[in-house]
Amino acid sequence: MMTNQTRPILALLCLAVLTSLMTSFASAQTVNEIRAKALYTELRCVVCAGQAIAESNAELAQDMRAQVTVLIAANKSDAEIRDWFVTRYGDAVLMNPPLKPLTLALWFGPLLIFVLGAGITGLVMMRAQSRLVEKER
Amino acid sequence: MNTNFLRMAIFVLGAVAIVLVGTLLWFGLSSQRNPADFPTSTSIQPDFSAFGQGRALPGFEDFSDIAAVRAGVEGPFVVNFFASWCQPCRLEHPYLLEFGAANPGRLIGLAYRDDPINAATYLTTDGNPYAAVLADTDSLNALNFGLTGVPETYVFSADGNLLFRSPGPLIGALKSQFIDAWAAAQK
């Protein structure tokens, strides 16, 4: 039997359940949107030079964005979604090339050239210094 | 420190730097290489999981069963992505008609991002080179095949291994490469 006292408590309970359901649904949606947006910036538009699919309105980029949301809705992880595109388009579909033996030069080449340059500069300065010292003697 | 040693070290490091940067420039500035082109590769296998899915073109319903066409002929086959809105597709269309007539049952067409009605009109007025043709709804086959644009043509061996892909219309150099690849696929 429902008394006059339990009725407001029940109503409150219903409201609480309803709002928590609504917010969890909404947050799940926004989480997916955030994930999709992050993936859009990681995947290359294959028909536009040097652009991510986030920035491009090319039809293929639209298709790729749609596919990302389809894969997210199918509960695929970010890594699985990246792999989905890599198996079809190759590593070039990623904006950041993966670090592997073949791409070592790509990642560390500029550092190597910088170290070489710094080394040469240092040696030239040392040589000038030692010449100066020799002259003073 | 010894001046001679320093002079030597500067010379060696300088030579290494010049060779390194020179090699980078040599390959990076090659006239053969267009950095705007997306690298297409035959080492990437298309995914056939959605092959045969799509919408029939109105009036071409008899040509809509890709699986039946594939089952009907043994041997290598060709998949061509096209669209009625695509101008370069019209350049290769006469050759496709010729190829389709010479190789019955081997040429499969997929209309990319095209209204099935427009694609049907295109094939009615310009001729249908395809043994089977569908509109690729949701572009699922396009993504599964690693498509970078239309037209794009794929040569497959009988068991579905990718042998050659032409990332552009079958005219000029791409056409002769395609002819060679198709001849090699027969062996």
Interface residues (C-beta under 8 A of the other chain):
Chain A: R44 V46 V47 A49 G50 E59 L60 D63 M64 A66 Q67 F85 T87 R88 Y89 G90 A92 G109 L112 I113 L116 G117 G119 I120 L123 V124 M126 R127 S130 R131 E134
Chain B: M1 N2 T3 L6 R7 A9 I10 L13 G14 V16 A17 L20 V21 L24 P35 A36 F38 P39 S41 S43 I44 P46 D47 R113 D138 S139 L140 A142 L143 N144 F145 G146 L147 T148 G149
